[in-house]
Amino acid sequence: MCQPFFLESSANERYQEILREVEEDRLARIVASRETTGPRPPGVLRSVVAFPRSLAHRRQFAPSLGDDLRSALALAASIVELLARLRPRGHRAVKSFDEELQAAGGLASRVDAGARIVPVEKVVGSVSRWQNLRSDFFYRTGTAMTARFRRVGEAMREGKPLPPIEVYQLKKSAQPGQAPPPTEYYVVDGHHRVAMARKLGQDFLDAHVVAYKVGATKPDSEE
């Protein structure tokens, strides 16, 4: 680690001593963790977080540290906390229309509902591509955003007209005494437009909708 330029020589010696002890402590905890829980996946953030946390656990060093060093360590802890908050969250798999239809009780009726404006946040799944897409409608493997995604996004930013997406609307029946479940939409055609609408913060999309109504599911006590 680079030597902080603002530290006096005596403070820097103490700084380096603490770094060595912190590193020894961190490695000891890693070894102990692997002995009890097995190997853990590597992570740069985990290693960085160990530094300010280890110092926090060693309060006996605090009185001997210079004000500059204490300020630097406080700043480092704040940066690590910010990085942890900004770390990308994992995406779940997009929902499968067939699986959700069967789980909801099977088909009761189907009708062409024509042209609609649908909320993007209610587009939650796919009819045929659910195995390949994340919940944000980008690819699960390989390059998440391809050139086609970028072209669609550029057209949206420029306000160019795009064809309506094709979706199935899944309308589940309400259980007795319960509020109706929210309506969901599943993409037949237009996955790229949905993905870029989400990314760009677009709230609604033009769509051609086929509405599916499902049969009532049995209460848990009857299964």
URJOBEL-V711072 format. One record per helix or strand of 3 or more residues. SS is the DSSP state (H for helix, E for strand). FROM is the first residue (numbers start at 1). TO is the last residue. If there is no record, write none. Layout:
SS	FROM	TO
SS	FROM	TO
This chain:
H	9	37
H	44	57
H	59	64
H	67	86
H	97	103
E	107	119
H	120	122
E	123	126
H	147	157
E	165	171
E	184	189
H	191	200
E	204	214
H	220	222
